[in-house]
């Protein structure tokens, strides 16, 4: 996956980029890290206004879980494994990563 970093990549693109990064491609590793950090920042940016105004949040993570690049990567890998185990991965492979992560966070950490 050559080229500049993109804000909205598909699950397939993300999986390919992460595989290249883990295989030692330094350019892919940099793009992958920037993507994870940008995704994490975007998630926090969406949650912050709702939290500040007291309106309903999209998801409610326990305060004990750190929103960090490492946590987010592990969360994504677990979500991919669960989708694969359910046979749903092929139906979601072209879905934008931001949508996938938002839905999976909402499913994993619903607000009461």
ABEGO torsion letter per residue (X at the ends): XBEBBBABBBAAAAAAAAAAAAAGBAAAAAAAAAAAAAAAAAAAAAAAAAAAAGBBBABBBBAABBBBAAAAAAAAAAAAAAAAAAGAAAAAAABBAAAAAAAAAAAABBBX
